Amino acid sequence: LHTVIADSSPTLYELPSNATVINGGPIATGFSCDGLKYGYYADLANGCRVFHVCYPYLDSEQFLRTRMWSFICGQDTVFNQVALVCDHAQNSIPCEDSPNHYETSNGYFGQTEINFRE
């Protein structure tokens, strides 16, 4: 992973300069966080070698905005949507199954703790 210096967008992912080498070819763009809740999302167009963090928030005028950060997994690894880590493909779910796990794997993000003793 690399240090994030800017948000990504569906047309431009902020990735390291050697991302095409790691990806084995050009990076396909187009992933959008629109309509997704806070969480980590595998990018199928890049064989799950790229993943995104989506973060919806209300701006100062109470409009819903979404920030998006993009990351690329290390050489010979893919993003495992169930475990939310980069791992070797043989240890991960099939990339094409990732959307089936978007909701469950990200289910706890953004929740606040509740003190049941009060």
C-alpha positions in Angstrom: 0.0 0.0 0.0 1.1 3.6 -0.4 0.5 6.9 1.3 -2.7 8.6 0.1 -2.2 12.2 -0.9 -5.5 12.8 -2.7 -8.9 11.4 -3.1 -9.6 9.2 -6.1 -12.5 9.6 -8.5 -14.2 7.2 -10.9 -12.1 8.6 -13.8 -8.8 8.9 -11.9 -7.4 6.6 -9.2 -4.6 7.9 -7.1 -2.3 4.9 -7.2 1.5 4.5 -7.1 3.4 5.1 -10.4 4.1 1.4 -10.8 0.5 0.4 -10.5 0.3 -0.8 -14.1 3.2 -3.1 -13.5 1.6 -4.6 -10.4 -1.7 -4.9 -12.2 -0.2 -6.6 -15.2 -1.5 -3.9 -17.6 -3.4 -0.6 -17.6 -5.7 0.2 -14.7 -9.4 0.1 -15.7 -11.2 3.1 -14.2 -15.0 3.5 -13.6 -15.6 2.3 -10.1 -17.9 4.6 -8.3 -18.8 4.8 -4.6 -22.2 6.4 -5.4 -24.8 4.7 -3.3 -22.3 2.6 -1.3 -22.0 2.9 2.4 -18.8 3.4 4.3 -16.5 0.4 3.6 -13.9 -1.4 1.5 -14.9 -2.5 -2.0 -13.1 -4.9 -4.4 -12.7 -3.5 -8.0 -13.8 -6.3 -10.3 -12.6 -4.4 -13.5 -9.1 -4.8 -12.2 -9.4 -8.4 -11.1 -9.7 -7.4 -7.5 -6.0 -6.2 -7.5 -7.4 -2.8 -6.8 -9.8 -1.9 -4.0 -11.5 1.3 -2.9 -12.5 2.8 0.4 -15.8 4.7 0.2 -16.8 7.2 2.9 -20.1 9.0 2.6 -20.5 12.1 4.8 -22.6 15.3 5.1 -20.8 18.5 4.1 -21.2 21.8 6.0 -24.4 22.5 4.0 -25.8 19.0 4.9 -25.4 17.6 1.3 -24.4 14.0 1.1 -21.0 13.7 -0.4 -18.7 10.6 -0.8 -15.0 10.4 -0.6 -13.2 7.6 -2.4 -9.6 6.4 -1.9 -8.1 3.7 -4.1 -5.4 1.2 -3.3 -3.6 -1.6 -5.2 -2.6 -4.9 -3.6 1.0 -6.1 -3.7 2.4 -8.2 -6.4 0.6 -11.5 -6.9 -2.2 -10.7 -4.4 -5.8 -9.7 -4.7 -8.3 -8.0 -2.4 -10.3 -10.6 -0.4 -13.8 -9.0 0.1 -14.7 -11.3 2.9 -11.5 -10.8 5.0 -10.9 -7.2 3.8 -7.2 -7.9 3.2 -4.9 -8.4 0.2 -4.1 -12.1 0.0 -3.0 -14.7 -2.6 -5.8 -15.7 -4.9 -5.9 -19.3 -3.7 -6.7 -18.0 -0.2 -9.4 -15.6 -1.4 -12.9 -15.8 -2.7 -13.3 -15.7 -6.4 -13.1 -12.0 -7.5 -16.5 -12.2 -9.3 -18.2 -13.2 -6.0 -17.0 -10.0 -4.2 -20.2 -7.9 -4.8 -22.2 -10.7 -3.0 -20.2 -9.8 0.2 -20.1 -6.0 0.0 -22.9 -5.6 2.5 -21.9 -8.2 5.0 -18.2 -7.5 5.1 -18.8 -3.8 5.6 -21.7 -4.2 8.0 -19.9 -2.9 11.1 -18.2 0.2 9.6 -19.7 3.5 10.7 -21.5 2.1 13.7 -21.2 3.9 17.0 -20.7 2.1 20.3 -23.7 1.9 22.6 -23.3 1.6 26.4 -26.1 -0.7 27.5 -25.3 -0.2 31.2 -26.8 3.3 31.3 
